[in-house]
């Protein structure tokens, strides 16, 4: 008689919630299944997400819809070249009645912050996000203000070759658990997009989606995925992959230990979404490219040869022996 698999952790509720979220988003977003999976994985891993692609392919809409499925506070910041750090974080305002300065919180004080076209603002504004993305706090005028849990940044950016864009600092890119590259839809999906838009009869896309996951559920699920089992040989598998970026002649910049931690945490969430309470090598191999591709920089010679970070990452993964 075949022995049934009994997981250590009950993931039924989490799995059902994830399915409902995908169904809600699927009412509007056609295709892009990998993007939605990575969004949900990042949320469960308590990680920020960077989405890159040309204008008009629903990057911002997808981020807004994912946020709408969560019953949490949401704010959106449109980055522009003239945006100042105080426009994001907040500023101290003089109150004549109390003869004191009072801190007025900026839009970054929310659970999910959507930053649209993050690479439209210069370095001075980019630096305003360093502390809050890593430490979930901001320090202004000697006072520290903590963010409420969860605190997640969804950011979109246009490709660097587009006019009016600034390259994000490496230190900021390293704070995103994933970089998701979004391409054009297939002919079949584009036809479905047209049909869906026509049937909507002018109704807003955002109104088609309802909240699925409560704040309490989200926090509980984030704690639950931390209990997912990952064997020591799989931790070594991750460490070897990241280590091979540091002695690779094709790379000018390699991955940091933060990358290793993000791979491990995201692999746990990915396994949980599949109903498993343990990580497999396949989970790691599927997650690695999305964690590493924005953290490594090719040498000028390799760029001139037409190589991409994805090419190098695939070579590294194949060069590391898979644990049994």
Residue pairs with C-beta under 8 A, 6 or more apart in sequence:
7 275
7 276
7 277
8 227
8 229
8 277
9 224
9 227
9 228
9 272
9 277
11 224
11 272
11 275
11 276
11 277
13 217
14 221
14 224
14 225
14 272
14 273
15 273
15 275
17 212
17 213
17 217
17 221
18 40
18 273
20 212
21 40
21 66
21 69
21 212
21 213
22 33
22 36
22 40
24 65
24 69
24 209
24 210
24 212
25 36
25 62
25 65
25 66
25 69
25 209
26 36
27 208
27 209
28 61
28 65
28 196
28 205
28 208
28 209
29 36
29 58
29 61
29 62
29 65
30 185
30 189
30 192
30 193
30 196
31 185
31 186
31 189
31 192
32 58
32 62
32 182
32 185
34 180
35 51
35 62
35 180
35 182
36 62
36 66
37 270
37 273
38 49
38 178
38 180
38 290
39 49
39 62
39 63
39 66
39 154
39 180
40 66
40 269
40 273
41 178
41 266
41 269
41 270
41 273
41 287
42 48
42 49
42 152
42 177
42 178
42 266
42 269
43 66
43 70
43 150
43 152
43 218
44 221
44 222
44 225
44 269
44 272
44 273
45 177
45 222
45 225
45 262
45 265
45 266
45 268
45 269
46 150
46 152
46 222
46 265
47 152
47 176
47 177
47 178
47 262
47 265
47 266
48 133
48 152
48 153
48 154
48 155
48 175
48 176
48 177
49 63
49 152
49 153
49 154
49 155
49 176
49 177
49 178
49 180
50 118
50 155
50 156
50 157
50 173
50 176
50 178
50 179
50 180
50 294
51 59
51 62
51 63
51 154
51 155
51 156
51 157
51 179
51 180
51 182
52 59
52 156
52 157
52 158
52 159
52 179
52 180
52 181
52 182
53 59
53 156
53 158
53 159
53 181
53 182
53 183
54 158
54 159
54 162
54 184
55 158
57 182
57 183
57 184
57 185
58 182
59 156
59 182
60 114
60 116
60 156
61 205
61 206
62 182
63 114
63 154
63 156
64 76
64 114
64 206
65 205
65 206
65 209
66 154
67 74
67 112
67 114
67 154
68 74
68 206
68 209
68 210
68 211
69 209
69 210
69 211
69 212
69 213
70 111
70 112
70 211
70 212
70 213
70 215
70 218
71 211
71 213
71 214
71 215
72 111
72 112
72 150
72 215
72 218
73 110
73 111
73 112
73 148
74 110
74 111
74 112
74 113
74 114
75 107
75 108
75 109
75 110
75 112
75 113
75 114
76 107
76 113
76 114
76 115
76 116
77 83
77 87
77 88
77 107
77 108
77 113
77 114
77 115
77 116
78 116
78 117
79 115
79 116
79 117
79 118
79 119
79 120
79 121
79 125
80 117
80 120
80 121
81 120
81 121
81 122
81 164
83 121
83 125
84 124
84 125
85 124
85 125
85 127
85 128
86 106
87 106
88 106
88 107
88 108
88 125
88 128
88 129
89 106
89 108
89 128
89 132
89 138
89 140
90 103
90 104
90 105
90 106
90 108
90 109
90 138
90 140
91 103
91 104
91 106
91 140
92 101
92 102
92 103
92 104
92 140
92 141
93 101
93 102
93 103
93 104
94 100
94 101
94 102
95 101
95 102
101 141
103 140
103 141
103 143
103 145
105 145
107 113
108 129
108 132
108 138
108 147
109 145
109 147
109 148
110 151
111 148
111 149
111 150
111 151
111 152
111 215
112 150
112 152
112 153
112 154
113 151
113 152
113 153
113 154
114 154
114 155
114 156
115 129
115 153
115 154
115 155
115 156
116 155
116 156
117 156
117 157
117 158
118 126
118 155
118 156
118 157
118 168
119 157
119 158
119 160
119 165
119 166
119 167
119 168
120 158
120 164
120 165
120 166
121 166
122 166
123 166
123 169
126 166
126 168
126 169
126 172
127 169
129 153
129 172
129 175
130 171
130 172
130 175
131 137
131 138
131 139
132 138
132 147
132 151
133 153
133 172
133 175
134 175
136 146
136 147
136 149
136 151
137 144
137 145
137 146
137 147
138 144
138 145
138 147
139 145
149 219
150 215
150 218
150 219
150 222
153 176
155 176
157 165
157 168
158 165
159 165
160 167
170 253
170 295
170 297
173 179
173 294
173 295
174 256
174 258
174 259
174 295
176 294
177 262
177 265
177 266
177 291
178 266
178 290
178 291
179 290
179 293
179 294
180 290
181 293
185 193
200 208
213 221
221 272
224 272
225 265
225 268
225 269
225 272
226 265
226 268
227 277
228 268
228 269
228 271
228 272
228 276
228 277
228 278
228 279
229 277
229 278
229 279
230 264
230 267
230 268
230 278
230 279
231 278
231 279
231 323
233 323
234 267
234 279
234 280
234 281
234 284
234 323
235 264
236 323
237 281
237 284
237 320
237 322
237 323
238 260
238 263
238 264
238 267
238 284
239 260
240 320
241 263
241 284
241 288
241 316
241 317
241 320
242 255
242 257
242 259
242 260
242 263
242 292
244 316
244 319
244 320
245 251
245 254
245 255
245 292
245 296
245 312
245 316
246 254
246 255
248 254
248 312
248 316
249 299
250 298
250 299
250 302
250 307
250 312
251 296
251 297
251 298
251 299
251 302
251 312
252 297
252 298
252 299
252 300
253 295
253 296
253 297
254 295
254 296
255 292
255 295
255 296
256 295
259 291
259 292
259 295
262 291
263 284
263 287
263 288
263 291
263 292
264 279
266 287
266 290
266 291
267 279
267 283
267 284
267 287
268 279
270 279
270 283
270 286
270 287
271 277
271 278
271 279
271 280
271 283
274 283
281 322
281 323
285 317
285 322
288 313
288 317
289 310
289 313
289 314
292 309
292 313
293 309
293 310
293 313
294 309
296 309
296 312
296 313
297 309
298 307
298 308
298 309
298 312
302 312
